[in-house]
Amino acid sequence: MINIEIPAADISIKQRKQVIEGDEAIIPEIYGFIDFHLIPRDKGGIIMFYNENDELIFVGKARKLRQRVKKHFEDNVSPIKLHRNEVKKIDILVVEDAMEREIYETYMINKLHAKYNIDKVFYK
């Protein structure tokens, strides 16, 4: 039997109140998130989206993490496009190896029962 340990998140960002000076926001927010700058640009990894009850709602992987996280909030083809308002926390695991990303993503979807992942589901 294969034993897979889910590593702790390298980065965790949460929705937070906007800092406003005068009439303008210092950092433009996207669905209440303003800390995208903490996510590495050129690193690959796993992205986990959580709701306000800290339930995992979606797991994804990416070769370039920051770009992919932002696309989930901007694209019309994102699997979470109808559920963006539910996202209250995003955890990031930096995983450079593509095969490891694939394994972690599939394992996490099935072990943690990510709510809106429909591909790679084996627990039905």
Buried (B, 14 or more C-beta within 10 A) or exposed (E): EEEEEEEEBBBBBEBEEEEEEEEEEEEEBBEBBBBBEEBBEEBBBBBBBBBEEEBBBBBBBBEBBBEBBBBBBEEEEBBBEEBBEBBBBBBBBBBEEEEBBBBBBBBBBBEBEBBBBEEBEEEE
